[in-house]
Amino acid sequence: MAVVVNESLVQVNENITENNNSITARMPSTFEGIVLAYGSLLIMAILPIFFGSYRAVKHHKEQQQQYKKSGEQPEIMSRKDAAIFPFISSVTLFGLYVIYKIFDKEFVTQILATYFFFLGILALCHLTSPIISSLVPAAIPKTQYNLLFTKGEVDEAEFIINYKFNLHDIVCLICCSLVGTWYILKKHWIANNLFGIAFAINGVELLHVNNVVTGCILLCGLLFYDAFWVFGTDVMITVAKSFEVPIKLVFPQDILEKGFTANNFAMLGLVPACLGTPLLLALAKGDLKALFSYEDHPLNIKQMEQSVQTQVETKKDT
């Protein structure tokens, strides 16, 4: 009987020790730490909105010029695509949730971390290439290279890969690979945020809708998507907390006490709710017409030239 009592007391002491260790390991956040954390998340949410919107207008103008030269229609989001997008996102999110419940968490996390490692390096290169190129010493020339991968005979070759780059791009790739290595080895929250901000800015920049109505459909669908998966279920919170991948922005609430080794994080998901901001920035820059000038089925180059020539002749006659 005494042995049983002693074993019970030992077990109780172990449980108390574990609880005390978990409490001391996760210090309660101070008011200043909470304000700093959520203020930083707010700033990190605004940065992709501003820079992504600015780059979106610039990228859209480049696509228009390319369309006039080659006649190649740029990829844009139609109303049908906007309506389907929240459902595709829901299937992907729920698929990750099911994978987390069925398979080993560590195994899935390693696969996703490897995937986001390469994807994050490419996104960070696309974002920081102009900055790093301006900092590269003049001793390193901008020697041009062209990576070609074709299919078929020489006369009827189909280009699968036709990528042009220079030595400055290689330097940028090396720098971004260092950040990726830091992330894959340490899973540090700063590396996570660098990848997350790069994903967000590139998403805002490269995704174009054909008119304002399409943008409204997309935003309304994403609003219901977020409301359902965040407040209606535990799916999104579980996925965000279970996988150590840069699908969220984080900032420690106890950074004032522990510095960069803090571990009590506030979290903000990379929700594409900022997709409507290119419209606001375009209004401020006077580029609203340029930002939403494409139609679902644009006219070809010859039809456009004929219509312009007809208008000129009509003006001359009048």
N, C-alpha and C positions, 0 to 999 in steps of 0.2 A: 504493500500500500504506500509506504514511504517513497519507494522508487518511482511509482506512478506520479505522485505529487511533485517530486523533484523534476521529473521529465516535463511535467506541465509548466512548472515555474520557469524552466529553461526556455521552453517554447515561447512563453509569454514575454520573457526578456528579449529574445531574439526579434519578436514582432515589434516590440517597442523600439528597439535599436534601429530596425529597418525604417520604421516610420520617422524616427528622429533624423536619420540620415537623409531621407527623401525631403523632409522639410527644410533641413539646412542646405541641401543641394539646390533647392528651388526657393530662393529667398523671395519673400513677398515684395512686390514692386512698390516703389515710392510714388507719390503724386508727380514729382518732377520726372521720374523715369517713364511713367505712363504718357505724360504730355510730350516728352521728347520722342518716344517711340511712335505714337500715332501722328505726331506732326511730321516726322520723317517719312512715314508711309504716305502721308498726304502729298508731300513734295515729290516722292518717287512716283506717285500716280499722275502728277501733273506733268512731269518731265516727258514721259512718252507721248502725252497728248500734244504738247507744244511742238517738240522736235519732230515727232512723227507726222503731224499735220503739215508742218513747213516742208518736210521732205516729200510728202504726198503730192502737194501742189507742183513742186519741181519735177517729180517723177512723172506726173501726169502730162506735163508739157512736153517732156522728152518723148513720151509714148505718142502724143499727137504728132510731133514732127516725124517720128519713125513711121507712123501710119500714113502720112502724106507722101513719104518717099517710097516706101515699099508696098503699101496697100495691105500690110499685115495687121489684122484687127487685134487690138490689145485685149487681154483677158479682163472682163468686167463681170460684176455680179448683177444678175437680172432679178426681177421680182420673185421668180420661182426659186432661184438659188437662195435668196434671202429668207424665204418662207421655210425652206427645207433645212437651212443651216442649224437652227436650234435643235431640230430632231437628230441630225447627225452628231452634234455635240453631246446630246443626251445619251445616244447609243454608245459613244466612245467613253463617256464618263461612267456609265453603268457597267460597261465592259471591264474597265479598270477595277471597279468595285467588286465585281464577280471574281476577277483574277486574284484580287487580294484575299478574298474569302476562301478560294479553292487551293491556290498554289502557295508555296513557301514565300514569305514576305521578302527575305533576303535575296532569294534567287530573282524574283521579279524586279526588285530594286536595282540589282546589278545590271540587268538587261536595260531597264529604262535609263539608268545613269550613263551607260555606254552610248545609248542612242542620243541622249541630250548632250553628251560630251561633244560629239561630232557636230550635231545641229547647233549647239551653242557657240562653238568656234566659228562656224560659218556666219552665224548671225552677228557675232561680235566683229568679225572681219568686215562685213558689209557696213557696219555702223561706224567703225573707227578707222577705216582705211584712209579717208582724207586727212584725218588728224595725224595719224602715224606717218603718213607719207610726207607731210610738211615738216616733221621732226627728224626725218632720216637725213644723215649728213650728205652733203653734195658729192662726197667721194664715191657714194654708191649710185651708179647711173641708173636711169630708168630704161634698162634694156628690155625690149619687148619680146615676149614669147607667145606662142599660139599652140594650144593643145587641141588636136583634131582627132576625132574618132568617127569614122564614116562606115556606111553599110552599102554594099553593092560594088559594081564596077566603077572604074574611074570616071567614065563618061556620064554615068547615071548614079553617081554616089549620093547617098542620103546622109546629111550631117546629123549625127547623134549627139556629139559633143563638139562645140566650137567655142572654146574659151580663151580669151586673150588676157594676159597678165604681164607684169613687169617685176623687177627685183624688189621694188618697194612693197608690192603686194606680198611677196614672199616674206619680207621682214615683218609685215603686219600679221601674217599667218603664224609666224614663230611666236610673236608676242601674245597673240590670242590663245595659242596652244599652251603657253605657260599658265595663263589664267585657267584654262580647261584642266590642266594637270593639277593645279591647286584645288580646283573644285572636286575632281574625281578622287583625290587622295584624302583631303581634309573635310570636304563637305562644309566649308566655311560659309557663313551667311553672307559675307561680302561678295564672294565669288558667285553664290547663288543669285544675289541681286543684280550683279553685272549681266549675267545671262538672262535673267528675267526682264530687265529693262531693255536689253537688246531684242528679245522676242517681241516685246510690246511695241517698240518703235518700228521695227520692221513690219509688224502686222498692220499698224496704222498706215504706214507708207505704201505698202504694196497692194492692199485691198481697196479696190475702187468699185463704187456703185454707179449705175447708169443714170440715176436721177434721185431727187430728194425723197420721193415716195418709197423707193426701194430701201433707202437708208432708214426711214421711219419703220418700215416693216421689219427690218433686221433688228433694230433697237428694241422694238416692242416684243419681238420673239425672244430676244436675249433677256429682257426684263422678266418675262414669265419663266424662262429657263432657270435664271438665278433664284427667283422666289421659290420655285418648286423644289429644286435640289438642295437649297441651303436651309430653308425654313420648313419645308414639308417633309424632308427625309434627312438622314444622317450621311447620305452618300457622298456629297461633295466635301464635307468636313473630314470624313474618314479617309477619302482619297488624298486630300491635301496634307493631312497629318501623318499618313502611313508611309508615303513614298518620299524619300529624300531626293527629289528632283526639282529643278527650277521652274515649277509651274505656279509659283507664288512669290511675293515679296515679303521679306521678314525683317524685323528690327527688334533687338533685345530691349526689354523693359528694365532690365537690371544692368544696363551698360555703365551707369554711373558708379555702381558698386564693384562690378567685375571687369569692366573694360571690354576688350574685344573677345574675351573668353566667356562672355555672358551667354546664358542658355534659356532664359525665360522670354520667349519670342512673342511679339504681336504679329499677326499674319494678315496679308491682303492678297487675295487671289488675282491672277492675271485675267480678269474678266474683261472682254472686249466692249465694255460699256462706253469707252472713249471714242468709239468709231464715229460718233456724230460730231466730234470736235473739228475734223477737217472742214465741215460746213461753216462753223463759226470763224475759223481762221481764214477761210477763203473769203468770207464776207469782209473781214478786216483788211485783207490784202486786195480786195476788188477782183478776185479771181473766181467768183462763184460760177460764172458762165463756163470758164475753162475746166473747172473741176467736175461739172456735171453735163458735159457737152455731148457725150456719146449716147446713141440710141441702142435699143436691143438689136436692130438690124440696120447698121449704118449703110449709107450709099457707098458705092465703090468710087474710085478716083475719077474715072472717066465721067460718070454721072455728075459728080461734083463740079468737074471742070466745065461740062456742058451747061450746067445750071448757072454757074458764074458768068460764062460767056454770054448766055442769053440775057442775064440781068444787065450786063454792060451794054449790049446792043440795044436793049429796051430804053436805057437811060439816054443813049446817043440819039435815038429816034425822037424822044420827047424833048 
